[in-house]
Amino acid sequence: MISLENVSKKYPGQSMPALSGVSFAVEQGDICGIVGLSGAGKSTLIRCMTGLERVDSGSIHIGDVDITKLAGAELRQAQRRLGVVFQHFNLLSHRTALGNVMFPLEIARTPAREAKRRAEELLDVVGLADKRDAYPAKLSGGQQQRVGIARALATNPAVLLCDEPTSALDPITTQSILELIRQVNADFGVTVLIVTHQLSITQQACGSLVVIDEGQIVEKGPAQEVLRTPTSRILKAMVTTLSWS
Amino acid sequence: MLYRLLRTALLETVWMVVVSGAISIVLGTLVGAALVFFSDPGLGRDWRINRIFRIDQVLSAIVNVGRSLPFLVLMVAIIPLTRLLVGTSIGTQAAIVPLSIGAIPFAARVVESSMRGVDRGVVEAALVMGASPLEVLFKVMFPEALPSLVLGFTLTLVSLVSFSAMAGAVGGGGLGDLAIRYGYQRFRTDVMIATVVVLVVFVQAIQWVGQAISVAVDRKR
């Protein structure tokens, strides 16, 4: 479903590349975790995958389109088929929960009535049907992230890209958001990619795992296996934190 | 008589501020939005016309020129333009030309800073959803910046009150003119005090209304 081949990216003016030769694939219906420490290249990776940043070389296939080959209107068309969930939710403060979920549908030129119906349905899926008229400022972090997830699912994407989806949430809320991500993965068959520095959430939610360090992939494979027998310096260090969380 | 004088002068000032305020807010918003739009890599920075010459940089330079001229200098410097536009360089109508031109760069910077205050994450979220640069501008940046824009417009109007008083000094009429001709040149302390009081009340009123609108817009979210 998702396949990256030899993706490299260097920001101008920096000596080290942010990504060098990154390749991995995520199968349809999987929940894949990308873990690494701050500055490992996780953010750059997701920015390249969402088309916010251009790669220097390599390809990023999502479904059967190579997002790196697209620009302008074609890129925007492809982006509408992507669901993205953000660390800081990034909801529009001037729109209600319902209005926020309708936003990507408006962008995709969905007729208003249908967009509203779809948005109501999704708010129901994320358990916020009663908050449809609430503005983001009146919602808790967990509730805002639920709206964020509903918004990401609005255009019925085949892929859900989650950028540190629980890093701004408390542990209890983190659990409920992970549960929701697992639920939409099971119910809608959407392929999920979770980028995170919290190893514990990959242990709970992910089928496969990719470990990234200094812009390179140092380990990848089925999550339980990778976590049981870490080989890289970075994952070994991260695994020792698991028993604490 | 004092009442009559004050009423006429106040109406002239209100007229100057309202007309030049409307002109400078509309054009200043246009310029301010262009400054942001054409300097943002996610929006219009890489547009073809912007690659030929950087619209934002050209506008910014022009705005800086406008901002660096003291209003008094601007007013006399553009007298030929004022004559061309309204046929005279004296009177309330004529004062509206330099007032508008003087306030456009000010309003543009105010709008620019309001729009740069919009959360970057929200802008990128919209881009990632496949929103076009213009959709981001009109559906995200303007509405998200609205409470701050309203405060900026209020600031512009208050500055225009003080500019207009200066315009009055060179034949533009209004409260500034009244204070100088009666309060200062004819030693009418009562006129001077009354003018000051009216100006203070007028500015307070603008600020109060502006703040109330901004809060009302903001409270909805």
Boltz contact constraints between the chains, C-beta under 6 A:
constraints:
  - contact:
      token1: [A, 50]
      token2: [B, 128]
      max_distance: 6.0
  - contact:
      token1: [A, 76]
      token2: [B, 130]
      max_distance: 6.0
  - contact:
      token1: [A, 79]
      token2: [B, 128]
      max_distance: 6.0
  - contact:
      token1: [A, 79]
      token2: [B, 130]
      max_distance: 6.0
  - contact:
      token1: [A, 80]
      token2: [B, 130]
      max_distance: 6.0
  - contact:
      token1: [A, 84]
      token2: [B, 128]
      max_distance: 6.0
  - contact:
      token1: [A, 88]
      token2: [B, 121]
      max_distance: 6.0
  - contact:
      token1: [A, 90]
      token2: [B, 121]
      max_distance: 6.0
  - contact:
      token1: [A, 90]
      token2: [B, 122]
      max_distance: 6.0
  - contact:
      token1: [A, 90]
      token2: [B, 125]
      max_distance: 6.0
  - contact:
      token1: [A, 93]
      token2: [B, 221]
      max_distance: 6.0
  - contact:
      token1: [A, 94]
      token2: [B, 143]
      max_distance: 6.0
  - contact:
      token1: [A, 94]
      token2: [B, 144]
      max_distance: 6.0
  - contact:
      token1: [A, 94]
      token2: [B, 221]
      max_distance: 6.0
  - contact:
      token1: [A, 104]
      token2: [B, 129]
      max_distance: 6.0
  - contact:
      token1: [A, 107]
      token2: [B, 129]
      max_distance: 6.0
  - contact:
      token1: [A, 107]
      token2: [B, 130]
      max_distance: 6.0
  - contact:
      token1: [A, 107]
      token2: [B, 131]
      max_distance: 6.0
  - contact:
      token1: [A, 135]
      token2: [B, 221]
      max_distance: 6.0
  - contact:
      token1: [A, 137]
      token2: [B, 221]
      max_distance: 6.0
